[in-house]
Amino acid sequence: MDKKEKFDRVEFYAGGYGQEKPLAVYRAGERHLIEKVISKKRIMDSRTGRIKEVFECQLAGGEKIEIERELEQDQSKPKR
């Protein structure tokens, strides 16, 4: 798994409660479907206070990738 790999675009799906999960990545103009999300974690940068989500995923062809997404500050807090 290449942790430094960049994608042209990541397509996300938002469920009923706004929880998003990656559906597909675009690389060199081609769409690659995500077969499953292996893990998801949230990480906070102690210097900036910014929060990002890191998804470890498996593509339909078996390749494992890592997707990082920075969260907006209002997305990082649970809704009541």
Stockholm file with secondary structure:
# STOCKHOLM 1.0

chainA/1-80         MDKKEKFDRVEFYAGGYGQEKPLAVYRAGERHLIEKVISKKRIMDSRTGRIKEVFECQLAGGEKIEIERELEQDQSKPKR
#=GR chainA/1-80 SS CCTTCCCSEEEEEECTTSCEEEEEEEETTEEEEEEEEEEEEEEECTTTCCEEEEEEEEETTSCEEEEEEECCGGGSSCCC
#=GC SS_cons        CCTTCCCSEEEEEECTTSCEEEEEEEETTEEEEEEEEEEEEEEECTTTCCEEEEEEEEETTSCEEEEEEECCGGGSSCCC
//
